[in-house]
């Protein structure tokens, strides 16, 4: 497995990270991109996109590529009493 990670900060409270992985066992590439906004010291908002592409053969030597996408919106808040 090989992994490549990148990050870019728009401001101290807003940044994006991307992780790309290549799998050797079943050849394929997957991506995970996350946009994070730190609203204050106790709250975060995330927008995450996951993409996976797996290359396989159909038994006749012809490649078959399966793709999967997922988008997640997450709000995280901490409450202290």
Secondary structure, DSSP 8 states (H G I E B T S, - for coil): -EEEEEEEEEETTEEEEEEEEEETTTTEEEEEEEEEEEEETTEEEEEEEEEEEEEEE-SSS-EEEEEEEEEEEEEEE----
